[in-house]
C-alpha cells in the first residue's frame, strides 16, 4: 500500500509547483507594480495573503487557528514559529492582516520566477557573513514602523525530521529587544507530517496552529537575549512534545 501511494504523492507534489509558478506568473504585473516602492507594501501584502490561501486550499489543506492573543492593528511584532515545511511561510502570512516582512535565507532567491520577487521583498541573510547580519539590522530598522511586523524562523533551517525542535538562533530576539516589539510564538503541529521536504510522505489534512500569548520585551536589554530565546523555545517545545500526532511522526523510523 505504501508503494502504491508514491506515484500519487509525486503527482500531488508536482501540482504544488505548477500551482505556485502559474499563480506567480498570473500575478506578475501586480507584483512588479507593488514591489516598486515600500509605500505599496500594504497592497502587496493583501495580494500575497490571497495567493497563500490559493496555495494552501488548492493543495487540499485546511487551517485551524487557536489564538491565545490576537494581533492589534497598526502594531509591530516579531513572529517566531517553528519551521518544518515549505508551507510554513504561507500559513504565517494568512495568520496576520498586518503586513509582515520576512528575514529569509538567500538560497531561495535562486528559485526561478519565485526568486525574482522573493529578493525584492524579503530581507535576505547570509548567516556566514557578518556584514549580511549588519545589513539585516539596518533594513529591519527601516521596516519596523507603521504597523509593519517581522518574521524570523528562529531555528534557521528546517531541521531533520526526527528532531522535535532545533536550537534557536539569537537574531529574532536581539531585534525584538532592540526595537521593543513583542515576540509572537506560533506552533505549527502538522506541516512536517502533511507537507515536509520528504516527497514520499504527506497528504491532505488540516494545519493546526496555536498562537501563544505574546512575550513582552519591555524593560529587556540585550543582556536578556538568551533568556528571551530560551523562554520562546520552551513554549513551542512543550506544545510539540505534548502533541501525539507530531511526536508520532517525529519519532518514525527515517
Buried (B, 14 or more C-beta within 10 A) or exposed (E): EEEEBEEEBEEBBEEBEEBBBEBBEEBEEEBEEBBEEBEBBBEBBEBBBEBBBBBBEBBEBEBEEEEEEEBEEEEBBBBBBBBBBBBBBBBBBBBBEBBBBBBBBBEBBEEEEBBBBBBBBBBBBBBEEEEBBEBBBEBBEEBBEEBBBBBBBBBBEBBEBEEBBBEBBEBBBBBBBBBEBBBBBBBBBBBBBBBBEEEEBBBEBEBBBBBBEBBEBEEBEEEBBEEBBEBBBEBBBEBBEEBEEBBEBBEEEE
